[in-house]
Amino acid sequence: MKSLKKLVSRTLNKYSCVCEVYDLKGNPVGKEHIQVSPVRRSIDENISAFGRTAVFPYNTIVKPGYSIKNLAENEEYFLSSWRAVTLVGAAAAFSAFLLQINATGDVYRQEETDFNPDNGDVTYGFVKKFEGVRLYIQKKDWTMEMVTPYGREQKGYETILCQERDIKQSDRIFCGDKNYIVQDINRVIRDSMLSIQVGVNIKHI
């Protein structure tokens, strides 16, 4: 069995690329040979564009929620899901599905910013909680945009995937020229990851 695992490792080293591995906080933890391949066929345009398959060695340093960066292509991916590949009764490697990180954003939260002790008035404002959070934003085709007397209004929702952070409902995620409102958060669908349903906010922070 040890010889088989060594054979798998040698094969991965020969036909794979070198990836930098990052932990949940974005800190590098080391480099590893990982075989990354495009998804061959998918009716989902998000998966076709941003999905990848990967094979890791049995003693991989990658853990759920980690991200990897393909140093040859300079692209970074979230580890979306993985499973052990069994050879001759024992796990000799891991196969995984990756999602390419396609955006970064800043997270804001409405908090008390000022208190007037004379009249008891409280002023609230949006305060930046996290900066440069790496994201995978899943496009939704049915998100509609209309022009109203008050400006552009977009209806529908998008889904954002990110690593575990203290993000709450009604927080704002500012990404490029879009300001998202956090509507719902699923914390259990993936290990150490958040799946966030967001709507597009037409108001500025």
WOPEFEN-V788037 format. One record per residue. N is the residue number from 1. RES is the residue in one letter. OMEGA is omega as a letter, one per 20 degrees, with the letter a starting at -180 (999 if undefined). D_FIRST is the distance of its C-alpha to the first C-alpha in whole Angstrom. Layout:
{{N;RES;OMEGA;D_FIRST} {N;RES;OMEGA;D_FIRST}}
This chain:
{{1;M;r;0} {2;K;r;4} {3;S;r;5} {4;L;r;5} {5;K;r;6} {6;K;r;9} {7;L;r;10} {8;V;a;11} {9;S;r;12} {10;R;r;14} {11;T;r;15} {12;L;a;17} {13;N;a;18} {14;K;a;20} {15;Y;a;21} {16;S;r;22} {17;C;r;25} {18;V;r;25} {19;C;r;26} {20;E;a;28} {21;V;a;27} {22;Y;r;30} {23;D;a;30} {24;L;r;32} {25;K;r;35} {26;G;r;35} {27;N;r;33} {28;P;r;31} {29;V;r;28} {30;G;r;26} {31;K;a;25} {32;E;r;22} {33;H;a;21} {34;I;r;21} {35;Q;a;21} {36;V;a;25} {37;S;r;27} {38;P;r;30} {39;V;a;30} {40;R;a;31} {41;R;r;34} {42;S;r;35} {43;I;r;39} {44;D;a;39} {45;E;r;40} {46;N;r;39} {47;I;r;35} {48;S;a;36} {49;A;a;38} {50;F;a;35} {51;G;r;32} {52;R;r;29} {53;T;a;25} {54;A;r;22} {55;V;a;19} {56;F;r;17} {57;P;a;14} {58;Y;a;12} {59;N;a;14} {60;T;r;17} {61;I;r;20} {62;V;r;22} {63;K;r;23} {64;P;r;26} {65;G;r;29} {66;Y;r;28} {67;S;r;29} {68;I;r;28} {69;K;r;30} {70;N;a;29} {71;L;r;31} {72;A;a;32} {73;E;a;34} {74;N;r;35} {75;E;a;34} {76;E;a;33} {77;Y;r;31} {78;F;r;30} {79;L;a;27} {80;S;r;29} {81;S;r;26} {82;W;r;22} {83;R;r;19} {84;A;r;15} {85;V;a;14} {86;T;r;11} {87;L;r;9} {88;V;r;8} {89;G;a;9} {90;A;a;8} {91;A;r;10} {92;A;r;9} {93;A;r;12} {94;F;r;16} {95;S;a;19} {96;A;r;22} {97;F;a;26} {98;L;r;28} {99;L;a;32} {100;Q;r;34} {101;I;a;36} {102;N;r;40} {103;A;r;42} {104;T;a;43} {105;G;r;46} {106;D;a;48} {107;V;r;48} {108;Y;r;51} {109;R;r;53} {110;Q;a;56} {111;E;r;58} {112;E;a;61} {113;T;r;62} {114;D;r;65} {115;F;r;68} {116;N;a;71} {117;P;a;73} {118;D;a;76} {119;N;r;76} {120;G;r;72} {121;D;r;71} {122;V;r;67} {123;T;r;66} {124;Y;r;63} {125;G;r;60} {126;F;a;57} {127;V;a;55} {128;K;a;52} {129;K;r;49} {130;F;a;46} {131;E;r;46} {132;G;r;44} {133;V;a;41} {134;R;a;39} {135;L;r;39} {136;Y;a;38} {137;I;a;41} {138;Q;a;41} {139;K;r;44} {140;K;a;46} {141;D;a;48} {142;W;r;51} {143;T;a;52} {144;M;r;56} {145;E;r;58} {146;M;r;62} {147;V;a;65} {148;T;r;67} {149;P;a;70} {150;Y;a;68} {151;G;a;65} {152;R;r;62} {153;E;a;60} {154;Q;r;57} {155;K;a;56} {156;G;r;52} {157;Y;r;49} {158;E;r;46} {159;T;r;43} {160;I;r;41} {161;L;r;38} {162;C;r;37} {163;Q;a;35} {164;E;r;36} {165;R;r;40} {166;D;r;43} {167;I;a;45} {168;K;r;47} {169;Q;a;49} {170;S;r;52} {171;D;r;51} {172;R;r;51} {173;I;a;49} {174;F;a;50} {175;C;a;48} {176;G;r;50} {177;D;a;54} {178;K;r;52} {179;N;a;53} {180;Y;r;51} {181;I;r;52} {182;V;a;49} {183;Q;a;49} {184;D;a;46} {185;I;r;43} {186;N;a;40} {187;R;a;37} {188;V;a;35} {189;I;r;34} {190;R;r;31} {191;D;r;30} {192;S;r;32} {193;M;r;34} {194;L;r;37} {195;S;a;38} {196;I;r;42} {197;Q;a;45} {198;V;r;48} {199;G;r;51} {200;V;a;53} {201;N;a;56} {202;I;r;59} {203;K;r;60} {204;H;r;60} {205;I;999;58}}
